[in-house]
Amino acid sequence: MGYFDIDEAAVFIAERTGCTVEQALTYLYVEDDYFDKIGLNVYPDEINQFILSEEKNSGIVVDDAEVIAFVLERTDLARELIEKIIEAEFAYMEQQGLISEPEK
């Protein structure tokens, strides 16, 4: 299983969406603040790694609409760009083996 490298993710997102790396990082940092708010984050000793504790976080649901609202309140990023960034971030996480499409 891979890990979430925020700098690598920002470059990936910028390439997928046409936004700047700075815009992608802005989104990722504010999204991380949202994850802190809902109790999702668990931090290891090394910076830029994202680890989930299945036991602690199994009941937490991340609602895209709530994330979008949270980011809109705290940045000057447009809603359309945020939506594209979310899609690109999911593609990055799939590529890293962090998530997969649910089986039907």
C-alpha angles and dihedrals in degrees: 000000000000129000135234110262105189096203092049090046091051092054091046091049093047091052092049099044107028092238121129122265086244091057091048091050091048089054094045094050093048091045087052089054088053090051089051089051093054094042098249102125125090114178127212125205093264118075121238096029120116118203127180122209103215093204095050098040105033094108098044117107121195109216112204091209091056092047091050092049091047092051093044091054093052106036142038092239115130119243092240091054092047090053091051091047091052091053092048092047090054089050089051092049091049090050090052092049093244095122137012136195112272115256114250 
